[in-house]
């Protein structure tokens, strides 16, 4: 029977919300014991979900229920305590509820006039985050869709600054026919920063990558390289290298920046490493970040708020506005915070509400406890790996000296060649993911295939770490040739 949503629209809304709540509640209740992934193939999911566009309307509550029933096997328990793949956090209770409310009230946060409540909430979140991380209060901020967009915004501001030093305006004039802009980072630069350089017209291949053996910038080689460069330079630093969680020496990079005759802009990719600033024990890892020119970070990592959320902070508000502000007769301006002047989006989701709720709920001490617990979990796994025959830490020296929240390791065997070990560890990642009890991601470190476990979820306990250890032991016999 055809369903007309206009018959009783608010009744339909409430019914659909109730169904979504019941499904959500069941998902949360089973999350600690749910298989993390069932590794469904594209063919599997196409058979389950692909269908022609419906010709008639259906009751919204039935639609919600049907989708969850059909899609369930393809849902990854990413917010659960045993998802250690990539650097994906969970969702705190207040953030989840806040995000639901943000969807219900459906505010467009592009300009103050569209939602004064949303705009002011975002400004408060900016201030709280700067306080949490120890960033200067005068810096300008913007909430983004994630670390990739945060890098884009920070590097867009850097491009605007550099073009001004070279005598043109990159935003208005474009880059064609103008002097090139030099960019330097280490070979540990994150893919999202490289993608941002391409999207900004600077070119993915334009960045000079100083080789690194341990995941951190070689300051002597950086200094020597800049001595051969004329004009302004954009420097990209890592606060939390993605494979083993290492930190560039930011104070040293600030010193190099300040002594470059042509001037330099220091952008820090702190997607998860910026959160070291919330812990007195680990704050030293980002020492000097207050002297950077731009900082990018990610909210759906250690802030533990839902996708999507990130944030960027820029020292010079004028440069940020020059990169993104626009004028049109139909855009009503006010004296309030117009977010579209600080980022590429006009219409924006009310991301700030989930962040506000989570920060308000946990406070400084709650985030400190979460971060330190995650690092303790990582250290426990790293110590266990070192104690087991047939396992070894990658980047062992750095992971011992500067333990953080990522453990990079591999199975090893003296009787196997490096190529055989690489195949073995690639198979190991696939086997762990198929097993379903936990989830890890694979990587390559200095040519060595490795296993990567990241700890950023507020619900993860030492028992969850032990489950991963059990999985590693259980799967080991089946991985070796001839077993």
Secondary structure, DSSP 4 states (H G I P E B T S, - for coil): ----TTSSHHHHHHHHHHHHHHHHHHHHHHTTTS-S-----HHHHHHHH--PPPSS---HHHHHHHHHHHHGGG---TTSTTB-STT-----HHHHHHHHHHHHHT---SSGGG-HHHHHHHHHHHHHHHHHHT--TTSEEEEESSHHHHHHHHHHHHHHHHHHHTTS-HHHH-STTS---EEEEETT--HHHHHHHHHTTS-GGGEEEE--SSSS--HHHHHHHHHT--S-EEEEEEBS-TTT--B--HHHHHHHHHT-TT-EEEEEE-TTGGGGGG-TTTGGGGTTGGG-SEEEEETTTTT---SS-EEEEES-HHHHHHHH----TT----SS--GGGSSS-SS---THHHHHHHHHHHHHHHHHHHHHHHHHHHHHHHHHHHHSTTEEETTHHHHHHS--SEEEEEE--TTS-HHHHHHHHHHHHHHHHHH-S-B-EEEEETTEEEEEEE---TT--HHHHHHHHHHHHHHHHHHSTT-
